[in-house]
Amino acid sequence: MADYEHLVDRLESVAADLDEIAFDQLREAVADGEVSRPASDKKLMQARRAIEKAAVILRQLDDDQPSDSWT
């Protein structure tokens, strides 16, 4: 049986890294006096949503796995 939980953990870590990058860019933009979000923010959030979707799908695959018991 495949255990996708380790992949889900890795994807969640990547999503957190993307959040951190996006927040850092937003902080820098505010510090520089910008009044709009950085151009890369939209793409970073798009990538994050895609990663979240992948994690949900992998969790569903783990949930759909039959148990190892024969009872």
mmJSON file of the N, C-alpha and C atoms, coordinates in Angstrom:
{"data_MODEL":{"atom_site":{
"group_PDB":["ATOM","ATOM","ATOM","ATOM","ATOM","ATOM","ATOM","ATOM","ATOM","ATOM","ATOM","ATOM","ATOM","ATOM","ATOM","ATOM","ATOM","ATOM","ATOM","ATOM","ATOM","ATOM","ATOM","ATOM","ATOM","ATOM","ATOM","ATOM","ATOM","ATOM","ATOM","ATOM","ATOM","ATOM","ATOM","ATOM","ATOM","ATOM","ATOM","ATOM","ATOM","ATOM","ATOM","ATOM","ATOM","ATOM","ATOM","ATOM","ATOM","ATOM","ATOM","ATOM","ATOM","ATOM","ATOM","ATOM","ATOM","ATOM","ATOM","ATOM","ATOM","ATOM","ATOM","ATOM","ATOM","ATOM","ATOM","ATOM","ATOM","ATOM","ATOM","ATOM","ATOM","ATOM","ATOM","ATOM","ATOM","ATOM","ATOM","ATOM","ATOM","ATOM","ATOM","ATOM","ATOM","ATOM","ATOM","ATOM","ATOM","ATOM","ATOM","ATOM","ATOM","ATOM","ATOM","ATOM","ATOM","ATOM","ATOM","ATOM","ATOM","ATOM","ATOM","ATOM","ATOM","ATOM","ATOM","ATOM","ATOM","ATOM","ATOM","ATOM","ATOM","ATOM","ATOM","ATOM","ATOM","ATOM","ATOM","ATOM","ATOM","ATOM","ATOM","ATOM","ATOM","ATOM","ATOM","ATOM","ATOM","ATOM","ATOM","ATOM","ATOM","ATOM","ATOM","ATOM","ATOM","ATOM","ATOM","ATOM","ATOM","ATOM","ATOM","ATOM","ATOM","ATOM","ATOM","ATOM","ATOM","ATOM","ATOM","ATOM","ATOM","ATOM","ATOM","ATOM","ATOM","ATOM","ATOM","ATOM","ATOM","ATOM","ATOM","ATOM","ATOM","ATOM","ATOM","ATOM","ATOM","ATOM","ATOM","ATOM","ATOM","ATOM","ATOM","ATOM","ATOM","ATOM","ATOM","ATOM","ATOM","ATOM","ATOM","ATOM","ATOM","ATOM","ATOM","ATOM","ATOM","ATOM","ATOM","ATOM","ATOM","ATOM","ATOM","ATOM","ATOM","ATOM","ATOM","ATOM","ATOM","ATOM","ATOM","ATOM","ATOM","ATOM","ATOM","ATOM","ATOM","ATOM","ATOM","ATOM","ATOM"],
"id":[1,2,3,4,5,6,7,8,9,10,11,12,13,14,15,16,17,18,19,20,21,22,23,24,25,26,27,28,29,30,31,32,33,34,35,36,37,38,39,40,41,42,43,44,45,46,47,48,49,50,51,52,53,54,55,56,57,58,59,60,61,62,63,64,65,66,67,68,69,70,71,72,73,74,75,76,77,78,79,80,81,82,83,84,85,86,87,88,89,90,91,92,93,94,95,96,97,98,99,100,101,102,103,104,105,106,107,108,109,110,111,112,113,114,115,116,117,118,119,120,121,122,123,124,125,126,127,128,129,130,131,132,133,134,135,136,137,138,139,140,141,142,143,144,145,146,147,148,149,150,151,152,153,154,155,156,157,158,159,160,161,162,163,164,165,166,167,168,169,170,171,172,173,174,175,176,177,178,179,180,181,182,183,184,185,186,187,188,189,190,191,192,193,194,195,196,197,198,199,200,201,202,203,204,205,206,207,208,209,210,211,212,213],
"type_symbol":["N","C","C","N","C","C","N","C","C","N","C","C","N","C","C","N","C","C","N","C","C","N","C","C","N","C","C","N","C","C","N","C","C","N","C","C","N","C","C","N","C","C","N","C","C","N","C","C","N","C","C","N","C","C","N","C","C","N","C","C","N","C","C","N","C","C","N","C","C","N","C","C","N","C","C","N","C","C","N","C","C","N","C","C","N","C","C","N","C","C","N","C","C","N","C","C","N","C","C","N","C","C","N","C","C","N","C","C","N","C","C","N","C","C","N","C","C","N","C","C","N","C","C","N","C","C","N","C","C","N","C","C","N","C","C","N","C","C","N","C","C","N","C","C","N","C","C","N","C","C","N","C","C","N","C","C","N","C","C","N","C","C","N","C","C","N","C","C","N","C","C","N","C","C","N","C","C","N","C","C","N","C","C","N","C","C","N","C","C","N","C","C","N","C","C","N","C","C","N","C","C","N","C","C","N","C","C","N","C","C","N","C","C"],
"label_atom_id":["N","CA","C","N","CA","C","N","CA","C","N","CA","C","N","CA","C","N","CA","C","N","CA","C","N","CA","C","N","CA","C","N","CA","C","N","CA","C","N","CA","C","N","CA","C","N","CA","C","N","CA","C","N","CA","C","N","CA","C","N","CA","C","N","CA","C","N","CA","C","N","CA","C","N","CA","C","N","CA","C","N","CA","C","N","CA","C","N","CA","C","N","CA","C","N","CA","C","N","CA","C","N","CA","C","N","CA","C","N","CA","C","N","CA","C","N","CA","C","N","CA","C","N","CA","C","N","CA","C","N","CA","C","N","CA","C","N","CA","C","N","CA","C","N","CA","C","N","CA","C","N","CA","C","N","CA","C","N","CA","C","N","CA","C","N","CA","C","N","CA","C","N","CA","C","N","CA","C","N","CA","C","N","CA","C","N","CA","C","N","CA","C","N","CA","C","N","CA","C","N","CA","C","N","CA","C","N","CA","C","N","CA","C","N","CA","C","N","CA","C","N","CA","C","N","CA","C","N","CA","C","N","CA","C","N","CA","C","N","CA","C","N","CA","C","N","CA","C"],
"label_alt_id":[null,null,null,null,null,null,null,null,null,null,null,null,null,null,null,null,null,null,null,null,null,null,null,null,null,null,null,null,null,null,null,null,null,null,null,null,null,null,null,null,null,null,null,null,null,null,null,null,null,null,null,null,null,null,null,null,null,null,null,null,null,null,null,null,null,null,null,null,null,null,null,null,null,null,null,null,null,null,null,null,null,null,null,null,null,null,null,null,null,null,null,null,null,null,null,null,null,null,null,null,null,null,null,null,null,null,null,null,null,null,null,null,null,null,null,null,null,null,null,null,null,null,null,null,null,null,null,null,null,null,null,null,null,null,null,null,null,null,null,null,null,null,null,null,null,null,null,null,null,null,null,null,null,null,null,null,null,null,null,null,null,null,null,null,null,null,null,null,null,null,null,null,null,null,null,null,null,null,null,null,null,null,null,null,null,null,null,null,null,null,null,null,null,null,null,null,null,null,null,null,null,null,null,null,null,null,null,null,null,null,null,null,null],
"label_comp_id":["MET","MET","MET","ALA","ALA","ALA","ASP","ASP","ASP","TYR","TYR","TYR","GLU","GLU","GLU","HIS","HIS","HIS","LEU","LEU","LEU","VAL","VAL","VAL","ASP","ASP","ASP","ARG","ARG","ARG","LEU","LEU","LEU","GLU","GLU","GLU","SER","SER","SER","VAL","VAL","VAL","ALA","ALA","ALA","ALA","ALA","ALA","ASP","ASP","ASP","LEU","LEU","LEU","ASP","ASP","ASP","GLU","GLU","GLU","ILE","ILE","ILE","ALA","ALA","ALA","PHE","PHE","PHE","ASP","ASP","ASP","GLN","GLN","GLN","LEU","LEU","LEU","ARG","ARG","ARG","GLU","GLU","GLU","ALA","ALA","ALA","VAL","VAL","VAL","ALA","ALA","ALA","ASP","ASP","ASP","GLY","GLY","GLY","GLU","GLU","GLU","VAL","VAL","VAL","SER","SER","SER","ARG","ARG","ARG","PRO","PRO","PRO","ALA","ALA","ALA","SER","SER","SER","ASP","ASP","ASP","LYS","LYS","LYS","LYS","LYS","LYS","LEU","LEU","LEU","MET","MET","MET","GLN","GLN","GLN","ALA","ALA","ALA","ARG","ARG","ARG","ARG","ARG","ARG","ALA","ALA","ALA","ILE","ILE","ILE","GLU","GLU","GLU","LYS","LYS","LYS","ALA","ALA","ALA","ALA","ALA","ALA","VAL","VAL","VAL","ILE","ILE","ILE","LEU","LEU","LEU","ARG","ARG","ARG","GLN","GLN","GLN","LEU","LEU","LEU","ASP","ASP","ASP","ASP","ASP","ASP","ASP","ASP","ASP","GLN","GLN","GLN","PRO","PRO","PRO","SER","SER","SER","ASP","ASP","ASP","SER","SER","SER","TRP","TRP","TRP","THR","THR","THR"],
"label_asym_id":["A","A","A","A","A","A","A","A","A","A","A","A","A","A","A","A","A","A","A","A","A","A","A","A","A","A","A","A","A","A","A","A","A","A","A","A","A","A","A","A","A","A","A","A","A","A","A","A","A","A","A","A","A","A","A","A","A","A","A","A","A","A","A","A","A","A","A","A","A","A","A","A","A","A","A","A","A","A","A","A","A","A","A","A","A","A","A","A","A","A","A","A","A","A","A","A","A","A","A","A","A","A","A","A","A","A","A","A","A","A","A","A","A","A","A","A","A","A","A","A","A","A","A","A","A","A","A","A","A","A","A","A","A","A","A","A","A","A","A","A","A","A","A","A","A","A","A","A","A","A","A","A","A","A","A","A","A","A","A","A","A","A","A","A","A","A","A","A","A","A","A","A","A","A","A","A","A","A","A","A","A","A","A","A","A","A","A","A","A","A","A","A","A","A","A","A","A","A","A","A","A","A","A","A","A","A","A","A","A","A","A","A","A"],
"label_entity_id":["1","1","1","1","1","1","1","1","1","1","1","1","1","1","1","1","1","1","1","1","1","1","1","1","1","1","1","1","1","1","1","1","1","1","1","1","1","1","1","1","1","1","1","1","1","1","1","1","1","1","1","1","1","1","1","1","1","1","1","1","1","1","1","1","1","1","1","1","1","1","1","1","1","1","1","1","1","1","1","1","1","1","1","1","1","1","1","1","1","1","1","1","1","1","1","1","1","1","1","1","1","1","1","1","1","1","1","1","1","1","1","1","1","1","1","1","1","1","1","1","1","1","1","1","1","1","1","1","1","1","1","1","1","1","1","1","1","1","1","1","1","1","1","1","1","1","1","1","1","1","1","1","1","1","1","1","1","1","1","1","1","1","1","1","1","1","1","1","1","1","1","1","1","1","1","1","1","1","1","1","1","1","1","1","1","1","1","1","1","1","1","1","1","1","1","1","1","1","1","1","1","1","1","1","1","1","1","1","1","1","1","1","1"],
"label_seq_id":[1,1,1,2,2,2,3,3,3,4,4,4,5,5,5,6,6,6,7,7,7,8,8,8,9,9,9,10,10,10,11,11,11,12,12,12,13,13,13,14,14,14,15,15,15,16,16,16,17,17,17,18,18,18,19,19,19,20,20,20,21,21,21,22,22,22,23,23,23,24,24,24,25,25,25,26,26,26,27,27,27,28,28,28,29,29,29,30,30,30,31,31,31,32,32,32,33,33,33,34,34,34,35,35,35,36,36,36,37,37,37,38,38,38,39,39,39,40,40,40,41,41,41,42,42,42,43,43,43,44,44,44,45,45,45,46,46,46,47,47,47,48,48,48,49,49,49,50,50,50,51,51,51,52,52,52,53,53,53,54,54,54,55,55,55,56,56,56,57,57,57,58,58,58,59,59,59,60,60,60,61,61,61,62,62,62,63,63,63,64,64,64,65,65,65,66,66,66,67,67,67,68,68,68,69,69,69,70,70,70,71,71,71],
"pdbx_PDB_ins_code":[null,null,null,null,null,null,null,null,null,null,null,null,null,null,null,null,null,null,null,null,null,null,null,null,null,null,null,null,null,null,null,null,null,null,null,null,null,null,null,null,null,null,null,null,null,null,null,null,null,null,null,null,null,null,null,null,null,null,null,null,null,null,null,null,null,null,null,null,null,null,null,null,null,null,null,null,null,null,null,null,null,null,null,null,null,null,null,null,null,null,null,null,null,null,null,null,null,null,null,null,null,null,null,null,null,null,null,null,null,null,null,null,null,null,null,null,null,null,null,null,null,null,null,null,null,null,null,null,null,null,null,null,null,null,null,null,null,null,null,null,null,null,null,null,null,null,null,null,null,null,null,null,null,null,null,null,null,null,null,null,null,null,null,null,null,null,null,null,null,null,null,null,null,null,null,null,null,null,null,null,null,null,null,null,null,null,null,null,null,null,null,null,null,null,null,null,null,null,null,null,null,null,null,null,null,null,null,null,null,null,null,null,null],
"Cartn_x":[0.826,0.0,0.876,0.456,1.195,0.798,1.812,1.562,1.95,0.957,1.192,1.431,1.319,1.416,2.753,3.835,5.137,5.163,4.496,4.411,3.543,2.462,1.594,2.387,3.182,4.009,4.974,5.587,6.527,5.81,4.634,3.869,3.451,3.04,2.663,3.857,5.035,6.25,6.544,6.378,6.589,5.565,4.32,3.284,3.644,4.153,4.571,5.742,6.665,7.792,7.303,6.328,5.767,5.081,4.372,3.752,4.81,5.882,6.953,7.562,7.799,8.349,7.381,6.103,5.097,5.004,4.991,4.915,6.153,7.323,8.559,8.486,7.983,7.871,6.865,5.768,4.782,5.369,6.107,6.747,7.731,8.521,9.482,8.767,7.673,6.919,6.36,5.816,5.28,6.405,7.535,8.678,9.185,9.044,9.471,8.407,7.273,6.223,5.276,5.334,4.426,2.996,2.048,0.64,-0.113,0.566,-0.051,0.85,0.247,1.015,2.042,3.131,4.151,3.569,4.118,3.62,3.725,4.736,4.938,3.949,3.275,2.384,1.27,0.689,-0.409,0.066,1.231,1.762,2.151,2.719,3.062,1.815,0.75,-0.494,-1.132,-0.988,-1.489,-0.737,0.577,1.384,1.003,0.772,0.403,-0.929,-1.904,-3.207,-3.063,-2.219,-2.002,-1.384,-0.456,0.172,-0.851,-1.698,-2.747,-3.698,-4.047,-4.933,-4.276,-2.985,-2.26,-2.256,-2.056,-2.049,-3.414,-4.479,-5.834,-6.061,-5.642,-5.816,-5.048,-3.813,-3.018,-3.627,-4.176,-4.854,-6.052,-6.786,-7.942,-7.495,-6.362,-5.847,-5.504,-4.881,-4.572,-5.851,-6.873,-8.139,-8.861,-8.669,-9.341,-8.654,-7.44,-6.701,-7.428,-7.619,-8.228,-7.255,-7.794,-6.929,-6.236,-5.156,-4.388,-5.035,-6.037,-6.644,-7.547,-7.628,-8.445,-9.735,-10.08,-11.277,-12.509],
"Cartn_y":[-1.18,0.0,1.252,2.209,3.474,4.347,4.979,5.924,7.297,8.12,9.431,10.514,10.155,11.163,11.897,11.179,11.864,12.899,12.622,13.603,14.791,14.514,15.591,16.507,15.912,16.714,17.601,17.049,17.837,18.965,18.673,19.709,20.819,20.442,21.456,22.326,21.734,22.5,23.49,23.05,23.94,25.073,24.759,25.798,26.829,26.363,27.288,28.153,27.557,28.328,29.408,29.063,30.05,31.181,30.843,31.88,32.826,32.247,33.056,33.999,33.485,34.314,35.445,35.101,36.11,37.188,36.781,37.767,38.647,38.047,38.84,39.887,39.477,40.419,41.526,41.168,42.183,43.17,42.648,43.531,44.483,43.953,44.793,45.865,45.485,46.444,47.564,47.205,48.217,49.121,48.531,49.316,50.27,49.87,50.717,51.737,51.739,52.706,52.305,51.067,50.592,50.558,50.815,50.778,49.605,48.852,47.665,46.46,45.293,44.089,43.828,43.161,42.856,42.0,42.157,41.416,39.904,39.461,38.025,37.41,38.227,37.714,36.852,37.279,36.527,35.14,35.065,33.771,32.887,33.491,32.715,32.107,32.876,32.366,31.309,31.47,30.465,29.146,29.226,28.031,27.393,28.216,27.697,26.95,27.515,26.843,25.505,25.464,24.21,23.155,23.58,22.657,22.168,23.064,22.669,21.658,21.867,20.929,19.559,19.536,18.269,17.548,18.28,17.673,17.07,17.768,17.26,15.967,15.938,14.738,13.562,13.8,12.723,12.233,13.141,12.727,11.83,12.191,11.384,9.997,9.925,8.621,7.77,8.383,7.655,7.196,8.055,7.705,6.588,6.518,5.505,4.148,4.097,2.84,1.868,0.634,-0.35,-0.682,-1.04,-1.38,-2.707,-2.951,-4.181,-5.369,-5.132,-6.242,-7.054,-8.326,-9.239,-9.595,-8.836,-9.171,-8.567],
"Cartn_z":[0.0,0.0,0.0,-0.726,-0.784,0.401,0.974,2.061,1.546,1.313,0.722,1.766,3.035,4.093,4.06,3.743,3.689,2.569,1.472,0.386,0.793,1.494,1.982,2.905,3.791,4.701,3.928,2.896,2.089,1.357,0.813,0.121,1.079,2.277,3.264,3.633,3.678,3.965,2.838,1.602,0.454,0.475,0.793,0.876,1.942,3.07,4.13,3.668,2.922,2.377,1.418,0.583,-0.342,0.414,1.484,2.32,2.871,3.359,3.94,2.9,1.712,0.633,0.29,0.159,-0.19,0.886,2.153,3.241,3.275,3.038,2.99,1.883,0.72,-0.392,-0.08,0.573,0.961,1.971,2.948,3.934,3.265,2.332,1.613,0.796,0.15,-0.659,0.213,1.366,2.282,2.774,3.115,3.589,2.515,1.257,0.139,-0.259,0.446,0.166,-0.948,-1.372,-2.428,-1.893,-2.768,-2.372,-3.006,-3.852,-4.446,-4.173,-4.277,-3.976,-5.072,-4.734,-5.738,-6.869,-8.049,-9.216,-9.015,-8.305,-8.112,-7.12,-6.321,-5.283,-5.861,-6.963,-7.577,-8.011,-8.624,-9.075,-7.89,-6.844,-5.654,-5.022,-4.942,-4.363,-5.261,-6.575,-7.513,-7.3,-7.153,-6.905,-5.575,-4.565,-3.253,-3.317,-4.01,-4.138,-4.865,-5.88,-6.609,-5.691,-4.851,-3.91,-2.889,-2.408,-1.464,-2.099,-3.36,-4.059,-4.171,-4.485,-4.588,-3.243,-2.163,-0.832,-0.504,-0.853,-0.604,-1.381,-2.624,-3.452,-2.859,-2.43,-1.839,-0.528,0.275,1.512,1.18,0.127,-0.274,-0.722,-1.414,-1.826,-0.613,0.391,1.621,2.312,2.329,2.979,2.24,0.921,0.108,0.167,0.716,0.783,1.707,1.259,2.157,3.289,4.426,5.56,5.295,6.044,5.877,6.57,7.385,8.127,7.206,7.494,6.695,7.412,8.42,9.188,8.598],
"occupancy":[1.0,1.0,1.0,1.0,1.0,1.0,1.0,1.0,1.0,1.0,1.0,1.0,1.0,1.0,1.0,1.0,1.0,1.0,1.0,1.0,1.0,1.0,1.0,1.0,1.0,1.0,1.0,1.0,1.0,1.0,1.0,1.0,1.0,1.0,1.0,1.0,1.0,1.0,1.0,1.0,1.0,1.0,1.0,1.0,1.0,1.0,1.0,1.0,1.0,1.0,1.0,1.0,1.0,1.0,1.0,1.0,1.0,1.0,1.0,1.0,1.0,1.0,1.0,1.0,1.0,1.0,1.0,1.0,1.0,1.0,1.0,1.0,1.0,1.0,1.0,1.0,1.0,1.0,1.0,1.0,1.0,1.0,1.0,1.0,1.0,1.0,1.0,1.0,1.0,1.0,1.0,1.0,1.0,1.0,1.0,1.0,1.0,1.0,1.0,1.0,1.0,1.0,1.0,1.0,1.0,1.0,1.0,1.0,1.0,1.0,1.0,1.0,1.0,1.0,1.0,1.0,1.0,1.0,1.0,1.0,1.0,1.0,1.0,1.0,1.0,1.0,1.0,1.0,1.0,1.0,1.0,1.0,1.0,1.0,1.0,1.0,1.0,1.0,1.0,1.0,1.0,1.0,1.0,1.0,1.0,1.0,1.0,1.0,1.0,1.0,1.0,1.0,1.0,1.0,1.0,1.0,1.0,1.0,1.0,1.0,1.0,1.0,1.0,1.0,1.0,1.0,1.0,1.0,1.0,1.0,1.0,1.0,1.0,1.0,1.0,1.0,1.0,1.0,1.0,1.0,1.0,1.0,1.0,1.0,1.0,1.0,1.0,1.0,1.0,1.0,1.0,1.0,1.0,1.0,1.0,1.0,1.0,1.0,1.0,1.0,1.0,1.0,1.0,1.0,1.0,1.0,1.0,1.0,1.0,1.0,1.0,1.0,1.0],
"B_iso_or_equiv":[0.0,0.0,0.0,0.0,0.0,0.0,0.0,0.0,0.0,0.0,0.0,0.0,0.0,0.0,0.0,0.0,0.0,0.0,0.0,0.0,0.0,0.0,0.0,0.0,0.0,0.0,0.0,0.0,0.0,0.0,0.0,0.0,0.0,0.0,0.0,0.0,0.0,0.0,0.0,0.0,0.0,0.0,0.0,0.0,0.0,0.0,0.0,0.0,0.0,0.0,0.0,0.0,0.0,0.0,0.0,0.0,0.0,0.0,0.0,0.0,0.0,0.0,0.0,0.0,0.0,0.0,0.0,0.0,0.0,0.0,0.0,0.0,0.0,0.0,0.0,0.0,0.0,0.0,0.0,0.0,0.0,0.0,0.0,0.0,0.0,0.0,0.0,0.0,0.0,0.0,0.0,0.0,0.0,0.0,0.0,0.0,0.0,0.0,0.0,0.0,0.0,0.0,0.0,0.0,0.0,0.0,0.0,0.0,0.0,0.0,0.0,0.0,0.0,0.0,0.0,0.0,0.0,0.0,0.0,0.0,0.0,0.0,0.0,0.0,0.0,0.0,0.0,0.0,0.0,0.0,0.0,0.0,0.0,0.0,0.0,0.0,0.0,0.0,0.0,0.0,0.0,0.0,0.0,0.0,0.0,0.0,0.0,0.0,0.0,0.0,0.0,0.0,0.0,0.0,0.0,0.0,0.0,0.0,0.0,0.0,0.0,0.0,0.0,0.0,0.0,0.0,0.0,0.0,0.0,0.0,0.0,0.0,0.0,0.0,0.0,0.0,0.0,0.0,0.0,0.0,0.0,0.0,0.0,0.0,0.0,0.0,0.0,0.0,0.0,0.0,0.0,0.0,0.0,0.0,0.0,0.0,0.0,0.0,0.0,0.0,0.0,0.0,0.0,0.0,0.0,0.0,0.0,0.0,0.0,0.0,0.0,0.0,0.0],
"pdbx_formal_charge":[null,null,null,null,null,null,null,null,null,null,null,null,null,null,null,null,null,null,null,null,null,null,null,null,null,null,null,null,null,null,null,null,null,null,null,null,null,null,null,null,null,null,null,null,null,null,null,null,null,null,null,null,null,null,null,null,null,null,null,null,null,null,null,null,null,null,null,null,null,null,null,null,null,null,null,null,null,null,null,null,null,null,null,null,null,null,null,null,null,null,null,null,null,null,null,null,null,null,null,null,null,null,null,null,null,null,null,null,null,null,null,null,null,null,null,null,null,null,null,null,null,null,null,null,null,null,null,null,null,null,null,null,null,null,null,null,null,null,null,null,null,null,null,null,null,null,null,null,null,null,null,null,null,null,null,null,null,null,null,null,null,null,null,null,null,null,null,null,null,null,null,null,null,null,null,null,null,null,null,null,null,null,null,null,null,null,null,null,null,null,null,null,null,null,null,null,null,null,null,null,null,null,null,null,null,null,null,null,null,null,null,null,null],
"auth_seq_id":[1,1,1,2,2,2,3,3,3,4,4,4,5,5,5,6,6,6,7,7,7,8,8,8,9,9,9,10,10,10,11,11,11,12,12,12,13,13,13,14,14,14,15,15,15,16,16,16,17,17,17,18,18,18,19,19,19,20,20,20,21,21,21,22,22,22,23,23,23,24,24,24,25,25,25,26,26,26,27,27,27,28,28,28,29,29,29,30,30,30,31,31,31,32,32,32,33,33,33,34,34,34,35,35,35,36,36,36,37,37,37,38,38,38,39,39,39,40,40,40,41,41,41,42,42,42,43,43,43,44,44,44,45,45,45,46,46,46,47,47,47,48,48,48,49,49,49,50,50,50,51,51,51,52,52,52,53,53,53,54,54,54,55,55,55,56,56,56,57,57,57,58,58,58,59,59,59,60,60,60,61,61,61,62,62,62,63,63,63,64,64,64,65,65,65,66,66,66,67,67,67,68,68,68,69,69,69,70,70,70,71,71,71],
"auth_comp_id":["MET","MET","MET","ALA","ALA","ALA","ASP","ASP","ASP","TYR","TYR","TYR","GLU","GLU","GLU","HIS","HIS","HIS","LEU","LEU","LEU","VAL","VAL","VAL","ASP","ASP","ASP","ARG","ARG","ARG","LEU","LEU","LEU","GLU","GLU","GLU","SER","SER","SER","VAL","VAL","VAL","ALA","ALA","ALA","ALA","ALA","ALA","ASP","ASP","ASP","LEU","LEU","LEU","ASP","ASP","ASP","GLU","GLU","GLU","ILE","ILE","ILE","ALA","ALA","ALA","PHE","PHE","PHE","ASP","ASP","ASP","GLN","GLN","GLN","LEU","LEU","LEU","ARG","ARG","ARG","GLU","GLU","GLU","ALA","ALA","ALA","VAL","VAL","VAL","ALA","ALA","ALA","ASP","ASP","ASP","GLY","GLY","GLY","GLU","GLU","GLU","VAL","VAL","VAL","SER","SER","SER","ARG","ARG","ARG","PRO","PRO","PRO","ALA","ALA","ALA","SER","SER","SER","ASP","ASP","ASP","LYS","LYS","LYS","LYS","LYS","LYS","LEU","LEU","LEU","MET","MET","MET","GLN","GLN","GLN","ALA","ALA","ALA","ARG","ARG","ARG","ARG","ARG","ARG","ALA","ALA","ALA","ILE","ILE","ILE","GLU","GLU","GLU","LYS","LYS","LYS","ALA","ALA","ALA","ALA","ALA","ALA","VAL","VAL","VAL","ILE","ILE","ILE","LEU","LEU","LEU","ARG","ARG","ARG","GLN","GLN","GLN","LEU","LEU","LEU","ASP","ASP","ASP","ASP","ASP","ASP","ASP","ASP","ASP","GLN","GLN","GLN","PRO","PRO","PRO","SER","SER","SER","ASP","ASP","ASP","SER","SER","SER","TRP","TRP","TRP","THR","THR","THR"],
"auth_asym_id":["A","A","A","A","A","A","A","A","A","A","A","A","A","A","A","A","A","A","A","A","A","A","A","A","A","A","A","A","A","A","A","A","A","A","A","A","A","A","A","A","A","A","A","A","A","A","A","A","A","A","A","A","A","A","A","A","A","A","A","A","A","A","A","A","A","A","A","A","A","A","A","A","A","A","A","A","A","A","A","A","A","A","A","A","A","A","A","A","A","A","A","A","A","A","A","A","A","A","A","A","A","A","A","A","A","A","A","A","A","A","A","A","A","A","A","A","A","A","A","A","A","A","A","A","A","A","A","A","A","A","A","A","A","A","A","A","A","A","A","A","A","A","A","A","A","A","A","A","A","A","A","A","A","A","A","A","A","A","A","A","A","A","A","A","A","A","A","A","A","A","A","A","A","A","A","A","A","A","A","A","A","A","A","A","A","A","A","A","A","A","A","A","A","A","A","A","A","A","A","A","A","A","A","A","A","A","A","A","A","A","A","A","A"],
"auth_atom_id":["N","CA","C","N","CA","C","N","CA","C","N","CA","C","N","CA","C","N","CA","C","N","CA","C","N","CA","C","N","CA","C","N","CA","C","N","CA","C","N","CA","C","N","CA","C","N","CA","C","N","CA","C","N","CA","C","N","CA","C","N","CA","C","N","CA","C","N","CA","C","N","CA","C","N","CA","C","N","CA","C","N","CA","C","N","CA","C","N","CA","C","N","CA","C","N","CA","C","N","CA","C","N","CA","C","N","CA","C","N","CA","C","N","CA","C","N","CA","C","N","CA","C","N","CA","C","N","CA","C","N","CA","C","N","CA","C","N","CA","C","N","CA","C","N","CA","C","N","CA","C","N","CA","C","N","CA","C","N","CA","C","N","CA","C","N","CA","C","N","CA","C","N","CA","C","N","CA","C","N","CA","C","N","CA","C","N","CA","C","N","CA","C","N","CA","C","N","CA","C","N","CA","C","N","CA","C","N","CA","C","N","CA","C","N","CA","C","N","CA","C","N","CA","C","N","CA","C","N","CA","C","N","CA","C","N","CA","C","N","CA","C","N","CA","C","N","CA","C"],
"pdbx_PDB_model_num":[1,1,1,1,1,1,1,1,1,1,1,1,1,1,1,1,1,1,1,1,1,1,1,1,1,1,1,1,1,1,1,1,1,1,1,1,1,1,1,1,1,1,1,1,1,1,1,1,1,1,1,1,1,1,1,1,1,1,1,1,1,1,1,1,1,1,1,1,1,1,1,1,1,1,1,1,1,1,1,1,1,1,1,1,1,1,1,1,1,1,1,1,1,1,1,1,1,1,1,1,1,1,1,1,1,1,1,1,1,1,1,1,1,1,1,1,1,1,1,1,1,1,1,1,1,1,1,1,1,1,1,1,1,1,1,1,1,1,1,1,1,1,1,1,1,1,1,1,1,1,1,1,1,1,1,1,1,1,1,1,1,1,1,1,1,1,1,1,1,1,1,1,1,1,1,1,1,1,1,1,1,1,1,1,1,1,1,1,1,1,1,1,1,1,1,1,1,1,1,1,1,1,1,1,1,1,1,1,1,1,1,1,1]
}}}
